Amino acid sequence: MDVIDRKTPIKLPEGSDQEREERLPGMVEVNLTTGEEVDKALEEAIAVITKTATHHGMGVLVTRTGAGSYVVRVHPDVPYGLIRQRH
């Protein structure tokens, strides 16, 4: 299983106690080699993305982009608290 977690560092204003902070990822790419890994990998990706979705009051969209490839992301068209799938 290959999960690519997109975390983008952001800079805080000067004088802040923290020099930098990482934002929660809004998108995760999941690439699998076997079908047995799909459920577990998508559950893990959704768990990561749910934190951002909750923060922004949006839902999660899971898109199958190819054989064994998925994108899990926060999406404004998905109501808060829901997970939708698209193929």
N, CA, C and O atoms as CSV, one atom per row, in Angstrom:
chain,resi,resn,atom,element,x,y,z
A,1,MET,N,N,0.841,-1.167,0.000
A,1,MET,CA,C,0.000,0.000,0.000
A,1,MET,C,C,0.889,1.233,0.000
A,1,MET,O,O,1.853,1.322,0.761
A,2,ASP,N,N,0.557,2.166,-0.849
A,2,ASP,CA,C,1.305,3.408,-0.959
A,2,ASP,C,C,0.338,4.548,-0.696
A,2,ASP,O,O,-0.550,4.811,-1.507
A,3,VAL,N,N,0.502,5.218,0.419
A,3,VAL,CA,C,-0.364,6.339,0.749
A,3,VAL,C,C,0.484,7.602,0.723
A,3,VAL,O,O,1.499,7.697,1.414
A,4,ILE,N,N,0.064,8.551,-0.068
A,4,ILE,CA,C,0.780,9.810,-0.163
A,4,ILE,C,C,-0.009,10.843,0.615
A,4,ILE,O,O,-1.132,11.185,0.246
A,5,ASP,N,N,0.563,11.327,1.665
A,5,ASP,CA,C,-0.098,12.270,2.545
A,5,ASP,C,C,0.389,13.666,2.177
A,5,ASP,O,O,1.573,13.966,2.322
A,6,ARG,N,N,-0.500,14.507,1.710
A,6,ARG,CA,C,-0.121,15.847,1.278
A,6,ARG,C,C,-0.228,16.816,2.445
A,6,ARG,O,O,-1.311,17.326,2.734
A,7,LYS,N,N,0.876,17.068,3.109
A,7,LYS,CA,C,0.909,18.048,4.186
A,7,LYS,C,C,1.739,19.226,3.695
A,7,LYS,O,O,2.878,19.051,3.261
A,8,THR,N,N,1.186,20.384,3.761
A,8,THR,CA,C,1.875,21.571,3.304
A,8,THR,C,C,2.235,22.428,4.506
A,8,THR,O,O,1.352,22.853,5.251
A,9,PRO,N,N,3.543,22.689,4.706
A,9,PRO,CA,C,3.904,23.532,5.838
A,9,PRO,C,C,3.449,24.970,5.599
A,9,PRO,O,O,3.497,25.465,4.473
A,10,ILE,N,N,3.012,25.630,6.656
A,10,ILE,CA,C,2.650,27.037,6.546
A,10,ILE,C,C,3.485,27.824,7.540
A,10,ILE,O,O,3.880,27.305,8.584
A,11,LYS,N,N,3.748,29.069,7.210
A,11,LYS,CA,C,4.535,29.921,8.101
A,11,LYS,C,C,3.591,30.786,8.917
A,11,LYS,O,O,2.612,31.329,8.405
A,12,LEU,N,N,3.906,30.896,10.183
A,12,LEU,CA,C,3.131,31.744,11.078
A,12,LEU,C,C,3.779,33.127,11.110
A,12,LEU,O,O,4.950,33.271,10.758
A,13,PRO,N,N,3.027,34.140,11.527
A,13,PRO,CA,C,3.593,35.497,11.590
A,13,PRO,C,C,4.802,35.547,12.511
A,13,PRO,O,O,4.908,34.780,13.468
A,14,GLU,N,N,5.716,36.473,12.200
A,14,GLU,CA,C,6.893,36.632,13.059
A,14,GLU,C,C,6.455,37.000,14.463
A,14,GLU,O,O,5.452,37.685,14.661
A,15,GLY,N,N,7.216,36.537,15.418
A,15,GLY,CA,C,6.878,36.788,16.805
A,15,GLY,C,C,6.022,35.684,17.402
A,15,GLY,O,O,5.728,35.702,18.597
A,16,SER,N,N,5.627,34.739,16.591
A,16,SER,CA,C,4.823,33.624,17.067
A,16,SER,C,C,5.709,32.672,17.854
A,16,SER,O,O,6.911,32.577,17.606
A,17,ASP,N,N,5.106,31.969,18.805
A,17,ASP,CA,C,5.863,31.004,19.598
A,17,ASP,C,C,6.340,29.829,18.753
A,17,ASP,O,O,7.350,29.198,19.065
A,18,GLN,N,N,5.609,29.544,17.686
A,18,GLN,CA,C,5.974,28.432,16.811
A,18,GLN,C,C,6.515,29.002,15.510
A,18,GLN,O,O,5.946,29.940,14.951
A,19,GLU,N,N,7.620,28.432,15.025
A,19,GLU,CA,C,8.179,28.915,13.772
A,19,GLU,C,C,7.371,28.432,12.586
A,19,GLU,O,O,7.200,29.173,11.619
A,20,ARG,N,N,6.873,27.218,12.636
A,20,ARG,CA,C,6.021,26.705,11.577
A,20,ARG,C,C,5.081,25.653,12.122
A,20,ARG,O,O,5.327,25.035,13.158
A,21,GLU,N,N,4.019,25.472,11.405
A,21,GLU,CA,C,3.003,24.513,11.810
A,21,GLU,C,C,2.534,23.805,10.551
A,21,GLU,O,O,2.446,24.423,9.490
A,22,GLU,N,N,2.235,22.531,10.654
A,22,GLU,CA,C,1.735,21.810,9.492
A,22,GLU,C,C,0.223,21.789,9.506
A,22,GLU,O,O,-0.405,21.498,10.524
A,23,ARG,N,N,-0.357,22.106,8.343
A,23,ARG,CA,C,-1.808,22.034,8.212
A,23,ARG,C,C,-2.218,20.580,8.102
A,23,ARG,O,O,-1.432,19.723,7.698
A,24,LEU,N,N,-3.460,20.318,8.468
A,24,LEU,CA,C,-4.008,18.988,8.258
A,24,LEU,C,C,-4.179,18.791,6.760
A,24,LEU,O,O,-4.561,19.735,6.069
A,25,PRO,N,N,-3.911,17.603,6.233
A,25,PRO,CA,C,-4.035,17.401,4.795
A,25,PRO,C,C,-5.485,17.451,4.343
A,25,PRO,O,O,-6.380,16.969,5.037
A,26,GLY,N,N,-5.707,18.036,3.181
A,26,GLY,CA,C,-7.034,18.091,2.590
A,26,GLY,C,C,-7.236,17.032,1.536
A,26,GLY,O,O,-8.345,16.841,1.038
A,27,MET,N,N,-6.138,16.328,1.190
A,27,MET,CA,C,-6.218,15.289,0.176
A,27,MET,C,C,-5.162,14.219,0.440
A,27,MET,O,O,-4.035,14.515,0.836
A,28,VAL,N,N,-5.554,12.978,0.211
A,28,VAL,CA,C,-4.627,11.852,0.326
A,28,VAL,C,C,-4.806,10.983,-0.908
A,28,VAL,O,O,-5.932,10.664,-1.291
A,29,GLU,N,N,-3.698,10.600,-1.528
A,29,GLU,CA,C,-3.729,9.667,-2.649
A,29,GLU,C,C,-3.407,8.278,-2.119
A,29,GLU,O,O,-2.479,8.111,-1.327
A,30,VAL,N,N,-4.163,7.293,-2.550
A,30,VAL,CA,C,-3.957,5.911,-2.122
A,30,VAL,C,C,-3.726,5.072,-3.369
A,30,VAL,O,O,-4.550,5.068,-4.283
A,31,ASN,N,N,-2.602,4.361,-3.406
A,31,ASN,CA,C,-2.273,3.480,-4.528
A,31,ASN,C,C,-1.994,2.085,-3.979
A,31,ASN,O,O,-1.124,1.905,-3.127
A,32,LEU,N,N,-2.742,1.099,-4.480
A,32,LEU,CA,C,-2.667,-0.263,-3.961
A,32,LEU,C,C,-2.265,-1.242,-5.049
A,32,LEU,O,O,-2.491,-1.010,-6.237
A,33,THR,N,N,-1.662,-2.344,-4.616
A,33,THR,CA,C,-1.285,-3.385,-5.567
A,33,THR,C,C,-2.209,-4.585,-5.504
A,33,THR,O,O,-2.300,-5.347,-6.466
A,34,THR,N,N,-2.907,-4.765,-4.367
A,34,THR,CA,C,-3.841,-5.887,-4.252
A,34,THR,C,C,-5.190,-5.398,-3.749
A,34,THR,O,O,-5.274,-4.419,-3.008
A,35,GLY,N,N,-6.234,-6.087,-4.157
A,35,GLY,CA,C,-7.584,-5.727,-3.763
A,35,GLY,C,C,-7.867,-5.931,-2.285
A,35,GLY,O,O,-8.766,-5.300,-1.728
A,36,GLU,N,N,-7.103,-6.812,-1.650
A,36,GLU,CA,C,-7.333,-7.090,-0.230
A,36,GLU,C,C,-7.015,-5.886,0.655
A,36,GLU,O,O,-7.485,-5.805,1.790
A,37,GLU,N,N,-6.231,-4.967,0.144
A,37,GLU,CA,C,-5.808,-3.806,0.928
A,37,GLU,C,C,-6.784,-2.641,0.859
A,37,GLU,O,O,-6.676,-1.709,1.656
A,38,VAL,N,N,-7.728,-2.667,-0.066
A,38,VAL,CA,C,-8.566,-1.506,-0.357
A,38,VAL,C,C,-9.308,-0.991,0.866
A,38,VAL,O,O,-9.164,0.180,1.220
A,39,ASP,N,N,-10.092,-1.829,1.514
A,39,ASP,CA,C,-10.918,-1.370,2.636
A,39,ASP,C,C,-10.093,-0.736,3.743
A,39,ASP,O,O,-10.421,0.353,4.214
A,40,LYS,N,N,-9.039,-1.397,4.157
A,40,LYS,CA,C,-8.217,-0.885,5.250
A,40,LYS,C,C,-7.527,0.419,4.854
A,40,LYS,O,O,-7.489,1.364,5.642
A,41,ALA,N,N,-6.988,0.476,3.651
A,41,ALA,CA,C,-6.280,1.680,3.209
A,41,ALA,C,C,-7.222,2.869,3.102
A,41,ALA,O,O,-6.868,3.980,3.497
A,42,LEU,N,N,-8.419,2.643,2.571
A,42,LEU,CA,C,-9.372,3.747,2.447
A,42,LEU,C,C,-9.882,4.192,3.817
A,42,LEU,O,O,-10.098,5.383,4.038
A,43,GLU,N,N,-10.075,3.254,4.731
A,43,GLU,CA,C,-10.487,3.618,6.090
A,43,GLU,C,C,-9.439,4.508,6.753
A,43,GLU,O,O,-9.778,5.489,7.413
A,44,GLU,N,N,-8.170,4.163,6.575
A,44,GLU,CA,C,-7.086,4.960,7.153
A,44,GLU,C,C,-7.026,6.347,6.521
A,44,GLU,O,O,-6.853,7.342,7.224
A,45,ALA,N,N,-7.167,6.417,5.205
A,45,ALA,CA,C,-7.130,7.707,4.517
A,45,ALA,C,C,-8.308,8.582,4.940
A,45,ALA,O,O,-8.144,9.780,5.166
A,46,ILE,N,N,-9.481,7.992,5.046
A,46,ILE,CA,C,-10.668,8.737,5.470
A,46,ILE,C,C,-10.483,9.263,6.887
A,46,ILE,O,O,-10.886,10.388,7.185
A,47,ALA,N,N,-9.886,8.473,7.756
A,47,ALA,CA,C,-9.646,8.914,9.138
A,47,ALA,C,C,-8.744,10.152,9.163
A,47,ALA,O,O,-8.961,11.061,9.965
A,48,VAL,N,N,-7.750,10.188,8.301
A,48,VAL,CA,C,-6.844,11.340,8.228
A,48,VAL,C,C,-7.589,12.564,7.703
A,48,VAL,O,O,-7.462,13.653,8.263
A,49,ILE,N,N,-8.352,12.396,6.648
A,49,ILE,CA,C,-9.046,13.504,5.997
A,49,ILE,C,C,-10.213,14.017,6.830
A,49,ILE,O,O,-10.562,15.194,6.731
A,50,THR,N,N,-10.815,13.175,7.637
A,50,THR,CA,C,-11.961,13.575,8.448
A,50,THR,C,C,-11.623,14.732,9.385
A,50,THR,O,O,-12.487,15.559,9.675
A,51,LYS,N,N,-10.407,14.800,9.850
A,51,LYS,CA,C,-10.006,15.907,10.730
A,51,LYS,C,C,-10.141,17.245,10.002
A,51,LYS,O,O,-10.652,18.211,10.570
A,52,THR,N,N,-9.689,17.304,8.761
A,52,THR,CA,C,-9.796,18.530,7.973
A,52,THR,C,C,-11.247,18.803,7.608
A,52,THR,O,O,-11.699,19.947,7.661
A,53,ALA,N,N,-11.981,17.753,7.236
A,53,ALA,CA,C,-13.387,17.917,6.871
A,53,ALA,C,C,-14.175,18.498,8.043
A,53,ALA,O,O,-15.007,19.385,7.851
A,54,THR,N,N,-13.923,18.015,9.233
A,54,THR,CA,C,-14.596,18.515,10.422
A,54,THR,C,C,-14.248,19.979,10.660
A,54,THR,O,O,-15.119,20.794,10.964
A,55,HIS,N,N,-12.980,20.299,10.520
A,55,HIS,CA,C,-12.522,21.682,10.721
A,55,HIS,C,C,-13.230,22.652,9.772
A,55,HIS,O,O,-13.572,23.767,10.165
A,56,HIS,N,N,-13.449,22.228,8.525
A,56,HIS,CA,C,-14.054,23.094,7.512
A,56,HIS,C,C,-15.559,22.887,7.352
A,56,HIS,O,O,-16.197,23.577,6.557
A,57,GLY,N,N,-16.128,21.946,8.097
A,57,GLY,CA,C,-17.566,21.700,8.014
A,57,GLY,C,C,-17.993,21.139,6.666
A,57,GLY,O,O,-19.054,21.488,6.149
A,58,MET,N,N,-17.161,20.266,6.096
A,58,MET,CA,C,-17.440,19.655,4.800
A,58,MET,C,C,-17.405,18.141,4.922
A,58,MET,O,O,-17.019,17.598,5.957
A,59,GLY,N,N,-17.813,17.467,3.853
A,59,GLY,CA,C,-17.768,16.022,3.803
A,59,GLY,C,C,-16.531,15.531,3.079
A,59,GLY,O,O,-15.659,16.318,2.708
A,60,VAL,N,N,-16.461,14.216,2.879
A,60,VAL,CA,C,-15.310,13.561,2.258
A,60,VAL,C,C,-15.753,12.900,0.967
A,60,VAL,O,O,-16.797,12.250,0.915
A,61,LEU,N,N,-14.950,13.072,-0.077
A,61,LEU,CA,C,-15.204,12.436,-1.362
A,61,LEU,C,C,-14.076,11.458,-1.665
A,61,LEU,O,O,-12.901,11.824,-1.634
A,62,VAL,N,N,-14.442,10.204,-1.961
A,62,VAL,CA,C,-13.482,9.172,-2.341
A,62,VAL,C,C,-13.676,8.922,-3.828
A,62,VAL,O,O,-14.758,8.519,-4.253
A,63,THR,N,N,-12.634,9.159,-4.625
A,63,THR,CA,C,-12.719,8.999,-6.075
A,63,THR,C,C,-11.751,7.918,-6.525
A,63,THR,O,O,-10.560,7.971,-6.219
A,64,ARG,N,N,-12.269,6.941,-7.253
A,64,ARG,CA,C,-11.410,5.913,-7.853
A,64,ARG,C,C,-10.890,6.484,-9.160
A,64,ARG,O,O,-11.672,6.800,-10.057
A,65,THR,N,N,-9.576,6.618,-9.274
A,65,THR,CA,C,-8.967,7.231,-10.454
A,65,THR,C,C,-8.385,6.217,-11.419
A,65,THR,O,O,-7.994,6.572,-12.531
A,66,GLY,N,N,-8.323,4.966,-11.011
A,66,GLY,CA,C,-7.792,3.891,-11.843
A,66,GLY,C,C,-7.733,2.610,-11.036
A,66,GLY,O,O,-8.171,2.570,-9.887
A,67,ALA,N,N,-7.197,1.573,-11.633
A,67,ALA,CA,C,-7.079,0.291,-10.945
A,67,ALA,C,C,-6.162,0.450,-9.730
A,67,ALA,O,O,-4.963,0.685,-9.875
A,68,GLY,N,N,-6.734,0.321,-8.542
A,68,GLY,CA,C,-5.957,0.414,-7.312
A,68,GLY,C,C,-5.562,1.818,-6.917
A,68,GLY,O,O,-4.767,1.990,-5.993
A,69,SER,N,N,-6.096,2.837,-7.592
A,69,SER,CA,C,-5.743,4.227,-7.288
A,69,SER,C,C,-6.978,5.004,-6.851
A,69,SER,O,O,-8.027,4.946,-7.493
A,70,TYR,N,N,-6.834,5.728,-5.754
A,70,TYR,CA,C,-7.937,6.495,-5.183
A,70,TYR,C,C,-7.425,7.846,-4.706
A,70,TYR,O,O,-6.258,7.999,-4.343
A,71,VAL,N,N,-8.317,8.811,-4.716
A,71,VAL,CA,C,-8.048,10.109,-4.099
A,71,VAL,C,C,-9.136,10.311,-3.053
A,71,VAL,O,O,-10.325,10.213,-3.354
A,72,VAL,N,N,-8.723,10.590,-1.838
A,72,VAL,CA,C,-9.646,10.847,-0.735
A,72,VAL,C,C,-9.423,12.304,-0.358
A,72,VAL,O,O,-8.311,12.702,-0.012
A,73,ARG,N,N,-10.515,13.117,-0.430
A,73,ARG,CA,C,-10.331,14.536,-0.149
A,73,ARG,C,C,-11.577,15.173,0.437
A,73,ARG,O,O,-12.693,14.673,0.299
A,74,VAL,N,N,-11.341,16.287,1.088
A,74,VAL,CA,C,-12.424,17.122,1.585
A,74,VAL,C,C,-13.062,17.756,0.362
A,74,VAL,O,O,-12.365,18.220,-0.540
A,75,HIS,N,N,-14.411,17.776,0.331
A,75,HIS,CA,C,-15.077,18.339,-0.844
A,75,HIS,C,C,-16.268,19.186,-0.416
A,75,HIS,O,O,-17.092,18.732,0.377
A,76,PRO,N,N,-16.373,20.421,-0.933
A,76,PRO,CA,C,-17.458,21.313,-0.517
A,76,PRO,C,C,-18.849,20.859,-0.957
A,76,PRO,O,O,-19.844,21.279,-0.366
A,77,ASP,N,N,-18.939,20.008,-1.987
A,77,ASP,CA,C,-20.243,19.526,-2.456
A,77,ASP,C,C,-20.765,18.345,-1.650
A,77,ASP,O,O,-21.895,17.904,-1.858
A,78,VAL,N,N,-19.954,17.832,-0.736
A,78,VAL,CA,C,-20.384,16.717,0.115
A,78,VAL,C,C,-20.768,17.296,1.473
A,78,VAL,O,O,-19.944,17.938,2.125
A,79,PRO,N,N,-21.998,17.079,1.901
A,79,PRO,CA,C,-22.429,17.633,3.188
A,79,PRO,C,C,-21.584,17.124,4.358
A,79,PRO,O,O,-21.091,15.996,4.351
A,80,TYR,N,N,-21.436,17.982,5.350
A,80,TYR,CA,C,-20.667,17.652,6.545
A,80,TYR,C,C,-21.158,16.340,7.152
A,80,TYR,O,O,-22.362,16.123,7.292
A,81,GLY,N,N,-20.226,15.477,7.506
A,81,GLY,CA,C,-20.553,14.210,8.153
A,81,GLY,C,C,-20.767,13.064,7.198
A,81,GLY,O,O,-20.936,11.924,7.631
A,82,LEU,N,N,-20.764,13.343,5.886
A,82,LEU,CA,C,-20.975,12.281,4.897
A,82,LEU,C,C,-19.706,11.947,4.144
A,82,LEU,O,O,-18.791,12.762,4.021
A,83,ILE,N,N,-19.680,10.716,3.643
A,83,ILE,CA,C,-18.602,10.246,2.771
A,83,ILE,C,C,-19.266,9.767,1.490
A,83,ILE,O,O,-20.153,8.915,1.520
A,84,ARG,N,N,-18.829,10.320,0.367
A,84,ARG,CA,C,-19.380,9.891,-0.926
A,84,ARG,C,C,-18.268,9.269,-1.752
A,84,ARG,O,O,-17.091,9.604,-1.620
A,85,GLN,N,N,-18.697,8.333,-2.624
A,85,GLN,CA,C,-17.745,7.675,-3.514
A,85,GLN,C,C,-18.083,8.039,-4.952
A,85,GLN,O,O,-19.247,8.202,-5.318
A,86,ARG,N,N,-17.039,8.161,-5.751
A,86,ARG,CA,C,-17.193,8.428,-7.177
A,86,ARG,C,C,-16.186,7.569,-7.930
A,86,ARG,O,O,-15.029,7.445,-7.529
A,87,HIS,N,N,-16.646,6.981,-9.022
A,87,HIS,CA,C,-15.753,6.129,-9.832
A,87,HIS,C,C,-15.456,6.774,-11.158
A,87,HIS,O,O,-14.725,6.207,-11.970
